[in-house]
Amino acid sequence: MVNGILLLDKPAGITSNGALQQAKRLFDAAKAGHTGSLDPIATGVLPICFGEATKFSQYLLDANKRYETTIKLGVKTTTGDSEGEVIEERDVPKLDRETIDACLETFRGEIKQVPSMYSAIKKDGQPLYKLARQGIEVERQARDISIYSLMLSAFDETTLNLDVHCSKGTYIRSLAEDIGEVLGCGAHVIALRRTGVGAFDIADTVDFDAVSRASDGDARALDGLLRPVEEAVSAMPSVTLSTLSGAYLLQGQPVQVANAPRDGLVQLFQSSGDHDQFIGIGEVLDDGRIAPRRLLAAQT
């Protein structure tokens, strides 16, 4: 059993599932899952959860994301990125920083976005991108998303470099296409790098070269690349239980904990000798007790 989180810097030219399978083989892991797809052209932060960490992967899927992207103006493609076929070309108007920022301002905050047909959203059990590759287009409902920050880092006559901080469910290719329409010339993504997932930053990642080198050594070298399981839920407040309270909770019973948060989900730690052991997450009930919601099967 391998338990923990690998913060992979996904290379370009491979799918997220391909990266997952490669990591799973290198770690010889029995169970693994990634937390949010990146397109083949995209690079950057791809948290891969092994073993017990997969129980908490949803909280990374739901986390905010950060991206650096380059979009090309004046050209629309079938996919909204450079992997698609060109379907339209238009002249790019002369742009200055003030005009571009005025455009970007319309996308900041709470907005609605229609997902791309080349997204992984499912329609009647089929991912949209599979339907799109068959030449089938279906109606998609606009979704509520949040763009917390959308900054122009550089530009020239035909390209914009943007830094994006957004909520889950945001499609950068759709954002690029929408920006292109507001500017009156169309656009598509030519480079995309995810620089953050929740509290995880690109500076904390490792690449496949590092994983391969570690796999040539002993198991401890690979283990040293893994982040603790609890980092998947690090945004939650933490509660430390006594040995006795922890024992009751591990049996499925809600427990009373002094000075606990009044509501919501919490990380659960149990006192264990000279350190506290992460045992899962719980939920604060209306009466103030904490009930178990997702627990580790065993100490990791």
N, C-alpha and C positions, 0 to 999 in steps of 0.2 A: 504493500500500500504506500502510495506517495500522496502526501497531504500538503497543500500550500498553494501559493499563487506565483506563477511565473509572469513577470512583466516583460513581455516580448516586444522588441522593436521590429514589427513585421516588415519584411522587405517588399518591394514592388514586384509584381509579376506572379504573385501567388495568392490564392483565395484564403480567407480566414480559416475555412475548414481544412485546407491544405496545410496551413501553418500549424493548426491544432494537431493534425495527425502526425506531422513531423516531430513536434514537441513531445507528443505522447510516446512515440517510438524511442526517442532519445532518452526519456525518463523511464521507459518501460513501465508506464503507469497503467493501472487497471481501469481508472475512470478519469475522464477529463472533459472539459467544456470551455468554449471561449465566451467572452462577455461582450458581444456586440460586433457585428460584421464590419469589416473594412473591404472596400472594393479592391480588385487586383492591382489597380494603379496606385492605390493608397499605401502609405507607410505609416509607421508610428505605433503608439501605445495600443497593444492588444493583450489585456490580461487573460491568462489561461489558468483556469482553476483545476486543481488535481484533487481527487479523493473527496475528503470531507469539505473542502472549500467549495465544491460544486453546489452544496446546499445553500450557499449564500451568494451565488453568482447573480441572482436576480437584482440584488442591490447595486451591483456594478453596472448591470444593463440599464438600470433606472438613473444612474448618476449623470451629472452634467458632463459635457465634453468640450474640449478645446481643439481647434484646428488651425493650421496654416494652409492656405490654398492660393493657387494662381489660376485665374480665369482668363480665357482668351475672348476678346470682344470681336464682334462682327461675324462669328461663325456659330451656327447651331448644328448639333449632331443628334443622331437618333437616340443616343444614350445619355446625353447631357455631359459626357466627358470625352476624352480623346480616344477612347476605345471604339466609339461609334462612327457611323458613316456621316459625312457632311450632308445635311439636308437643306441648308440655306446659308447664303452669305450676303452680308449687308455692309454698307459703308459705316465706318465708325466716326461719329461726330468728334469735333475737336473738344477735348475734355480738359478741365483743370481740377485741382484738388477740391475747390469749393463746390463745383457741380457734382463731383463724385460723392462727396460727403453728404450733400443734400439728398442724393439718391439712397445712400446707405442708411440715412436717418429714418427713411420710411420702413426699413426692415428691423429696426431696433425695438426691443420690448416684446410685448405679447402680440403675436401675429398668427395668421392662418396660412398653412402651406399645403398644397396638393402634392402628395408623394409622387415620385417618378415611377413610370411603368417598369423601370429597371431596379426597383427596390425589392427587398426580401419580404415585404408585406404579402400576406396570403389572401387569395380570393378563392373561396370554395376549396380550400386545402392546397391550392397551387400558388407558389411564389409568383408575384407579378412578373419578375424578370424572365421566368420560363414561358409565361404567356406572351411577353413582348417578343421573345426570340422566335415565337411561332407566328408573329405578325398580328397577334391579337391584342387589342387595346380595350380596356374596360374602364368604366367610370370610377373615379376615386374621390372619396369625400375629403374635403379640406380638413386638416387637423390643427388643433391649437398647439403652438410651440412657443418657446421663449428664446429670444436672442438677447443675451445679457450684455454682450459687447460685440461690436462689429467695426473693426478699425482698418483703415487703409495704411499699409506699411510701405508700399511703393507702387508706382504705376508708370507706364509709358503710353505710346499711341494706341496700342492694341491689347495690353494686358494690365490686370489689376492683381496686386498681392494683398491678401486680406488675412487678418487674424480674427477668428470667430470663437466666441464662448457661448454655448447654446445648451438648451435642454435636450433630454433624450428625444428621439423621434425626429430630429432635424436632419434633413437631407441636403448636404452641401451642394450636390449637383442641381437640385431644384432651386436652391437659393441663388446659385450662379445664373441659372436660366432666367429667374425672375428679375435679377439685377440687370441682366442684358436687355430684357424687355423694357424696363423703366428707362434705360439709357437709349433705347430706340434702335439697337443694333444686334441684339441677340448675343449669347455667350455660352461657353461651356468650360468645364474644369479640365485643366491640363496638368495640374499637380495638386496632390492632397497629402497632408501629413497630420495625423492626430497627435497632438502634443500633450494631451491630458485627459484622464478619465477620473472624475471625482477628485480624490486627494492624490492620485498617482500622476507623476510628471514624467515627461520624456527623458529627463536626466536620470531617472531611476531604472530605465529599461536595460535589457541585455539583448544582444543579437544572437543569431543562430551560430555564428562562429564561436562565441563565448560558450554557448551550450554544448557545442560539439567538442570543444577542448575539455570542458568539465566531464563530459561523458567518457572521455578516454582515461580519466583518473578513477578514483573510487567514488562510492555513492555519496560520501560527505561533500565532495566537490559540487555535485549536482544539487544536493540539499542546500548548499550555501547560496544558490541562486534563487531560492524560493522565499517569498514573503510569507509571514504568518497568516493563517486562515483568518484571524480576526480583522486584518486590514481591509477585508472586503466590506466590513460594516463599521469602519472607523469613524464615519460621520455620526453614528449614534452615540448618545451619552452612555457611559459605562457605570455598572453597578457591581460591587464586590460583595459576594455572599460569604457568610461563615461556612465552615465545614458542614455543620448540621443543616443549615438552610439550603445549602447547595445539594445535599443528599436528598432532602425532601423534593426540591425542584426537579432533580434528575429522575425522580419517580413520577413526575407529571403533576405534582401538587403546587398550587400557587403559594407564595410565601410573602411575608411582610418584611420589608427592608427599610430601615431608617434612612431618612434624607434622600429617598429615591425621587426621580422625576415624577410629575403628577400624571403624565399620560405619554402615549407613544411607545415606540420600540426602543429597547435598550440592549447594549452588549452585556453579557453576563460573565463574570469572573468568579471563581471560587478560590478562597484562601487555601493555599497548599504549601505548607512549610514556609520557606523563605521567599516564595513568589506566588503570584496569583495566576491561576490557570483559566484560560478562556474555555467556556463550556457551551456557548451558543448565544441565542438572542431570546428575549422575553418581551412581553407586552404588559404595560401597567394597566390594571383593571380599574373600574370605577371606584372600587373600595380601597384603592391604593396598593393592593397586593400585586405581586408580579407573577404572571403565569408564563410557563415555558411556551415558546412558539417554534423554535427550530434549534435542536441540540446536536452536539457532536455525538457520534456513536461511541467514540472512545477518545481518550486523551491523544493529542497530536503533537 
